[in-house]
Structure formats: structure tokens, C-alpha cells
């Protein structure tokens, strides 16, 4: 809550809230969205996965969000349960993000006085990006009006972003994630699905101090923001390790 207030003071328009990322139990994204809006008066965008609830439970949650005047939701299929925990926790994938988007679209038309703005994810780092575009078009047909992309950290990601802007009739928020160290760059590149870091960026972080890495993170992210500006309708800035200081500096640089 403290970080969210600081971001609001630095001009952030909305804050996204992940729905149990990497399938780990966290405070419910919808409840936290209500708290943020009520106490900080900032627009929240709760993520809603298709992993942990059936369609009836999802409808109940949407009804609750609607009466709390939360009118933005990011629909995602959700991360799989870690293999080490599958004996204790069972995944529930009774529908996917396109089906969920269509369900919300139907509720918008028949139930809600204030309709939801339905957002979706777009992986610009996918090897087969044409397949991603095809799936994105299906999401649009099912009610998605805006996409949040994975981070742009390679030339290919920038090329894919340009292509998406040309083809998709929807708003796009370009993903930016600051790389905070050499280890962080290697980990994201090798271990996090959907994120690709160029070797040129990885090499810049070799043998740098924490202070030098922080400056690199701010400068590289600012440069990326300026490069993608013609192809996006806004920025989706992802905070690494609660480093709100870095995000605030990037925002200040973007709007100098």
C-alpha cells in the first residue's frame, strides 16, 4: 500500500495486481483491488486467472467487483501449479482466457450497468508470434479491448510490437521491466517464461556494482520506453523486487 501510494504520487494511472503469481497463494487480487481503490483512490486492474475457480465462482467474484466499482480486469489463463506441489494442490482449468473474456462480455451486455474494460496479455517474445497474433484476434472477438505486453528487451520484441500495432484493433500497453543485475538478467532470460533478454543487455551488467546496475536499469528502461512510444498507447511498467525507487526514476525520465 505504501508503494502504491508513492506510485500514484509519481503519476501512475493504474496499478495491476497479480492473481496468485506462479500459482503461489497471495492476498486475493480482487480484494486487494478494492482496498487500493477505497483507500488510495487509484484505478486498480486485478488479474483474473482461469486456474483456481470454476465459472460460477468467477461470476460471483465479478459481481462483487462490479458493486465495488472496479471496472477493469486483466484475464489470463494462469500459471501451472509447480510440479513439487501437485500432490497437494490440484489445478482447475475449466476454461481459458478467451472464454472468460467472452463470459465477461456477455455479463457487460446483460447484467452490469457499468461494464468491465477487459484486458488481455500479449507475449511479444513468443517464438511463433503469428500464433500469438491469431490468438489475440480471438480475444478481441471475445471482448478484449486492450493488451498488456511482455517486456521489450530484444530487437525482435520491438519488431513484434510494431507488427501487433499494425494488425490488432486494440489498445496496447508496452511492457517494460528494469533489469537490476547480471544475475537478474540471466535468471529472467533462462527461467521466466515469456521474457527474453538480449545478450547485449546481459553483457552490460557484467561486473557492475549495485549502484551502477541501478543506473543501467533506469537508463535502459527509459531508452526502451522512447523506442516503443510510437507503437503503444501507454506503458505497462513491471516492478522488480519492490524497487519502487527505480520505477519512479523511469517515470520521471519518460516525462521530462
C-alpha positions in Angstrom: 0.0 0.0 0.0 2.9 2.3 0.7 4.5 1.6 -2.7 1.1 2.1 -4.4 0.7 5.5 -2.8 4.2 6.5 -3.9 3.5 5.4 -7.5 0.3 7.4 -7.5 2.2 10.5 -6.3 4.5 10.0 -9.3 1.7 10.0 -11.8 0.9 6.3 -12.3 -2.7 6.0 -13.7 -3.4 2.4 -12.6 -1.9 -0.5 -10.7 -2.2 -4.1 -11.8 -2.5 -6.8 -9.1 -1.4 -10.4 -10.0 -3.7 -13.3 -9.2 -1.5 -15.7 -7.2 1.6 -15.4 -9.5 3.5 -18.7 -10.2 0.5 -20.4 -8.6 1.5 -19.4 -5.0 -1.2 -18.2 -2.6 -1.2 -14.5 -2.1 -3.9 -12.0 -1.0 -6.8 -12.2 -3.4 -6.2 -9.7 -6.3 -9.9 -8.6 -6.3 -10.0 -7.9 -2.6 -6.7 -6.0 -2.8 -8.0 -4.0 -5.7 -11.0 -2.9 -3.6 -8.7 -1.9 -0.8 -6.4 0.1 -3.1 -9.3 2.0 -4.7 -11.0 2.7 -1.5 -8.0 3.9 0.5 -5.8 5.4 -2.2 -8.4 6.4 -4.9 -6.3 4.9 -7.8 -7.5 2.7 -10.6 -6.7 -1.0 -9.9 -6.5 -3.7 -12.6 -6.9 -7.0 -10.8 -5.7 -10.1 -12.8 -8.2 -12.9 -13.0 -6.9 -16.3 -13.8 -8.8 -19.4 -15.1 -6.8 -21.7 -12.9 -8.4 -21.7 -9.4 -12.1 -21.3 -9.7 -15.0 -22.5 -11.9 -17.3 -20.2 -13.9 -19.8 -19.9 -11.1 -17.2 -18.8 -8.6 -15.8 -16.4 -11.2 -19.3 -14.8 -11.8 -19.7 -14.3 -8.1 -16.3 -12.5 -8.0 -17.2 -10.3 -11.0 -20.5 -9.3 -9.3 -18.5 -8.3 -6.2 -16.1 -6.3 -8.2 -18.9 -4.6 -10.0 -20.6 -3.4 -6.9 -17.3 -2.1 -5.6 -16.9 -0.1 -8.9 -13.9 -2.0 -10.1 -14.3 -1.8 -13.8 -11.0 -3.1 -15.3 -9.9 -6.7 -15.3 -7.0 -8.5 -16.9 -8.0 -12.0 -17.9 -5.2 -14.6 -18.1 -5.2 -18.4 -18.2 -2.8 -18.5 -15.3 0.5 -20.2 -14.4 0.5 -24.0 -13.9 0.9 -25.4 -10.3 4.6 -26.1 -9.5 5.3 -29.8 -10.0 6.5 -30.2 -6.4 3.1 -29.2 -5.1 0.8 -31.1 -7.5 0.2 -33.8 -4.9 -1.4 -31.3 -2.5 -2.9 -28.7 -4.9 -4.9 -29.6 -8.0 -5.3 -27.1 -10.9 -8.7 -26.3 -12.2 -8.7 -25.2 -15.8 -12.3 -25.4 -16.8 -12.0 -22.5 -19.2 -9.3 -20.3 -20.8 -8.8 -16.5 -21.1 -10.8 -16.2 -24.3 -13.8 -18.0 -22.8 -13.5 -15.9 -19.7 -13.4 -12.7 -21.7 -16.5 -13.7 -23.7 -18.3 -14.5 -20.4 -17.5 -11.0 -19.1 -18.6 -9.5 -22.4 -21.9 -11.3 -22.0 -22.3 -10.0 -18.5 -21.5 -6.5 -19.7 -24.3 -6.7 -22.2 -26.9 -8.4 -20.0 -26.1 -7.7 -16.3 -23.8 -4.8 -15.5 -24.9 -1.2 -15.6 -21.2 -0.3 -15.6 -19.4 -2.6 -18.0 -15.9 -4.0 -17.4 -13.0 -3.0 -19.6 -11.5 -6.3 -20.5 -7.7 -6.5 -20.9 -5.6 -9.4 -22.1 -1.9 -10.4 -22.3 0.2 -10.4 -25.4 3.6 -12.3 -25.5 5.8 -10.3 -27.9 8.6 -12.6 -27.1 6.9 -15.8 -28.4 8.9 -17.7 -31.0 5.8 -18.2 -33.1 4.5 -14.6 -32.8 2.0 -15.1 -35.7 0.2 -17.7 -33.5 0.1 -15.1 -30.7 -1.5 -12.6 -33.1 -4.1 -15.1 -34.2 -4.9 -15.8 -30.5 -5.1 -12.1 -29.8 -7.6 -11.6 -32.6 -9.8 -14.3 -31.0 -9.5 -12.5 -27.7 -10.6 -9.3 -29.3 -13.6 -11.1 -30.8 -14.5 -12.2 -27.3 -14.4 -8.7 -25.8 -10.8 -7.8 -25.1 -10.1 -4.1 -25.9 -6.5 -3.7 -24.6 -3.4 -5.7 -24.3 -0.5 -5.6 -21.8 2.6 -7.0 -23.4 5.5 -8.9 -22.0 8.7 -6.8 -21.6 10.6 -5.4 -24.6 14.2 -6.4 -24.1 15.2 -7.5 -27.6 15.1 -6.2 -31.1 12.8 -9.0 -32.1 10.3 -8.0 -29.4 10.3 -4.4 -30.8 9.7 -5.8 -34.3 6.8 -7.9 -33.0 5.4 -4.9 -31.1 5.3 -2.9 -34.3 3.5 -5.7 -36.1 1.0 -6.0 -33.3 0.2 -2.3 -33.5 -0.3 -2.5 -37.3 -2.6 -5.6 -37.1 -4.6 -5.5 -33.9 -7.6 -3.2 -33.5 -7.0 -2.7 -29.8 -5.0 -0.5 -27.4 -1.6 -1.7 -26.4 0.4 -1.0 -23.2 4.1 -1.8 -23.9 5.8 -3.9 -21.2 8.9 -2.5 -19.5 10.8 -4.3 -16.8 14.1 -2.9 -15.4 16.9 -5.4 -15.3 18.6 -4.8 -11.9 21.7 -7.0 -12.0 23.6 -9.5 -14.1 22.2 -12.4 -12.1 18.7 -11.0 -12.6 19.2 -10.7 -16.4 20.4 -14.3 -16.7 17.6 -15.6 -14.4 14.9 -13.8 -16.4 16.3 -14.9 -19.7 16.7 -18.6 -18.7 14.0 -19.2 -16.1 11.0 -16.9 -16.6 8.5 -18.0 -19.3 7.6 -15.2 -21.7 10.7 -13.0 -21.0 13.7 -12.8 -23.3 16.7 -10.5 -22.6 19.1 -9.7 -25.4 22.7 -10.8 -24.9 23.8 -7.1 -25.4 21.8 -6.1 -22.3 23.1 -9.0 -20.3 26.7 -8.2 -21.1 26.3 -4.6 -19.9 25.7 -5.8 -16.4 28.8 -7.9 -16.0 31.0 -6.9 -13.1 28.8 -3.9 -12.2 28.1 -2.6 -8.7 24.6 -2.3 -7.3 24.7 1.5 -7.9 26.0 1.0 -11.5 23.3 -1.6 -12.2 20.6 0.7 -10.9 21.7 3.5 -13.2 21.8 1.0 -16.1 18.3 -0.2 -15.2 16.9 3.3 -15.3 18.7 4.4 -18.5 17.9 1.2 -20.5 14.3 1.2 -19.5 14.0 4.9 -20.4 15.5 4.3 -23.8 13.2 1.3 -24.4 10.2 3.5 -23.4 11.2 6.1 -26.0 11.8 3.4 -28.7 8.4 1.8 -28.3 6.5 5.1 -27.8 5.2 5.3 -31.5 3.7 1.8 -31.2 2.0 1.8 -27.9 -0.9 3.6 -26.2 0.8 3.6 -22.8 3.3 1.8 -20.7 3.0 -1.3 -18.5 5.9 -1.0 -16.1 6.7 -4.1 -14.1 8.4 -3.5 -10.7 11.3 -5.8 -9.9 11.9 -6.8 -6.2 9.7 -4.0 -4.9 12.2 -1.5 -6.3 9.7 1.4 -6.5 12.7 3.9 -6.5 13.7 2.6 -9.9 10.2 2.8 -11.3 9.7 6.4 -10.1 13.0 7.5 -11.7 12.0 5.8 -15.0 8.6 7.6 -14.9 10.4 10.9 -14.2 12.7 10.4 -17.2 9.9 9.4 -19.6 8.0 12.6 -18.9 10.9 15.1 -18.8 
